[in-house]
Amino acid sequence: MSLSQSVSLLTFDPSAELDYNPYYAITFGVAPHWRWHPKLYTSASLSFSREVTQPDARNRPDEIWLSDTKLTFGTPGWTIPGVKLVVGGRVTSIFATSPTSQAQTLNYGLETALSLSRSFPVLGGLSVGYGGSVRTNFHEFTTGELEAPKIASCRGQTCAELVNTGVRNSQYQQGHTTRLSLIVLPWLNISTSFGVYLSHLYPDASIEGVSNETLEPVSTRYAVSYGFGVGLTPIQGVTTSLGLSTFNPQRTPANEYYEPYINRYSQVYLDLRLTPGAWF
């Protein structure tokens, strides 16, 4: 079980942009984990999020959003003799219970992931890792849809084109992340991460009689993530984390790169995680 609080960095600086748009959200998550074999496990995850500040995308100030429901089968890792490299993997089924996935008409997602890690005898332990994943999405439509036509007075079949957003969904996704963590003391650890994510879109529709063509068609979206955190474990089964998390598009609207780690998408978070299984 976890309780997370997230605040955007721009919340602390009202003069950072022309419009002041603070963000503060609380998320409660449940993630049961069952290791039914020393090298095999099953887990699930679901979270509930509520934005405390005035939300941009929600209908009511007190609206609680669900995340997607995930069910995972995996292995914590097998050690390759000689090189001491730990190889892990997992397969995750993703069910569209979040409003975002439902708006994209997602029916089901399947993700396979591979992880590589190596530990070194530095202080309490230095770990270097890489994770790669490939996800396949199964949507009802190749583009997202709205709950109602953009023109409220429009009714019937003639409004079908007004319900479609025209923004193509991602058919395939791949992610590549690197992570570095260091155990400074038995109850203190620090970590940092960097990731690159590619979303491959559904093909464009070919419509007879439409002559306009995109000069530079975009069939792939790129995103980047950065992370830095400090974890405290005062007692067994209780972990507190304080850190910085950033997930942003690769390019700005001016076709420039965003600043790494700290930019307009950065958030600071404070997490409290409880693992009841460690108490018994």
Beta strands, then each sheet from edge to edge (+ up, - down):
strand 1: 2-8
strand 2: 24-30
strand 3: 33-37
strand 4: 40-51
strand 5: 64-66
strand 6: 69-80
strand 7: 85-95
strand 8: 106-120
strand 9: 126-139
strand 10: 143-145
strand 11: 164-168
strand 12: 170-185
strand 13: 188-201
strand 14: 220-235
strand 15: 238-249
strand 16: 267-274
sheet 1: 3+ 4- 2+ 1- 16+ 15- 14+ 13- 12+ 9- 8+ 7- 6+
sheet 2: 3+ 4- 5+
sheet 3: 10+ 11-
end
